[in-house]
Amino acid sequence: MADQIDDFVVLKEWAHINVNEPDRIPTVPVLYHYTGPPGIYGIIASDCLWATAAQFSNDLSEFEYAISVSDAIIADTWKIDQTSNAREAFLANLVRKVLKAPFSRPYLACFCEDGNLLSQWRAYGRGAGFSIAFAPLLDGETLKLRSEHSLRVLLRKVDYESDSQRARLKALLTNLIQLVNQLPNPTTTSERTLLDSGITLITILEITDWACTVKDGAFHEEREWRLIVFPNLTSGGGDTNAESLDGVKVRATADLLIPYMELKATGNSGKLPIVGINCGPSRLQGQSAKAIRILLQKHGYSAPITSSSIPLRV
């Protein structure tokens, strides 16, 4: 007998549950991406912004922070062996599994609202740093950057408030519980697999989205935003939710090899929406500004170039 459950039933039900959710993207300002000489050269020369594998983040404390915030919420939502039914038990185990490794899948491109921030120059300058100013990355509801090999690309503002972080996760778990309890009961193995795969995909996307946008309040001055890139999933094979390596590249630094994915402009020009470049503190700041001007002209960009006045020795 043919399956009676719609292939997209999980996505449809999830959309219905979230139909009245408030818009999560506030007004997007000009954002600044900090990088060093190899980074800015690669970005301008290739017309691509690089989203780095989150596991290769400069600050691995973000892993521990997201997990620590979620622990109490998870424990309060599902007591051990006290889930109401088998489907909710499946969800509870899945959420715990995803939160053990929330940064295993996404690739991140990070931005600040401030293009002349001392802490960022210290982190990314290393002798000659730059902050690249990007025009607001949303045109209506359309992102101005895209990844050709991604399942999903999200622009998110980082949340530094612990009460807000906990409230968002609690509301998300409430919606996920509603989702699994409202889905139809499968009558065949294939229907059960279809529903489980849909629940797994939604849970991975939503829980990872949350985990990638919470940080300790000590970092509040960064006023960070992130582009979160989810790779496509593989087709076929035993794991229907395994990520594909299509579009994943690897670059070399002095310390290690780093996987990344490219983000390209959506406009017809193919040029990134760069509206300015600030040269960071450096004893060779003047030379950096001159070289950047040449680089921009050679690759068809026109943007003002400024130099930081922060008296930092790097």
PERANOR-V232195 format. One line per field, one symbol per residue. psi: psi as a letter, one per 30 degrees, with the letter a starting at -180 (. if undefined). burial: b if it has 16 or more other C-alpha atoms within 10 Angstrom, else e. Layout:
psi = ???
burial = ???
This chain:
psi = kkkfkkfgeeeeeeeeegegklkfjakkaklkjklaeeeeeeeeffhkkkjkkffgkfjffeeeeeeeefeeeeeeejlkggkfleeeeeeeeeeeeeffifgfelkkkkllfkgikeeeeeefdhejlkkkkklkgkjcgkkfklkfglekkkkkkkkfjeeeeeeeeeeeeeeeeeeeffllkkfleeeeeeeeeeeeeeeeeeeeeeefgklkffgeffiklkkjkkllllkalfjfgkklgkfklklkafelkkklkkklkflffgkkikglkkklkkfheeeeeeeeeeeeefggkjkkklkkgkikj.
burial = eeeebeeeebbebbeeeeeeeeeeeeebebbbbbbbbeebeebbeebbbbbbbbbbeeeeebbeebbebbeeebeeeeeeeeeeeebbbebbebbbebbebbbebbbbbbbbbbbbbbebbbebbbbbbbbbbbbbbeeeeebbbbbebbeebebbbbbbeeeebbeebbebbeebbebbeebeeeeeeebeebbbbbbbbbbbbebbbbbbbbbbeeeeebebbbbbbbbbbeeeeeeebebbeeebeeeeeeeeebbbbbbbbbeeeebbbbbbbbbbbbeebeebbeebbebbeeeebeeebebbeeeeee
